[in-house]
Amino acid sequence: IIQEYQDAEGNLKIDQDIINDVKEADRIYVIAAGTSYHAGLVGKEFLEKWAGVPTEVHVTSEFVYNM
């Protein structure tokens, strides 16, 4: 699956419309559990650096209590 989003040099290939939508967001919420939660923590760092959008990661079962 990752090969669909990488070129031969390993650079990400993301549609410009998606990039624009992410950069226009005020905040991004990642709601996940288990290993996807940990992937969300990595994604948080990437999104905040790349898009400059504040990103929060929450465990699914706790999300409603944190909002």
Secondary structure, DSSP 8 states (H G I E B T S, - for coil): -GGGGB-TTS-B---HHHHHHHHH-S-EEEEE-THHHHHHHHHHHHHHHHT---EEEEEGGGHHHH-
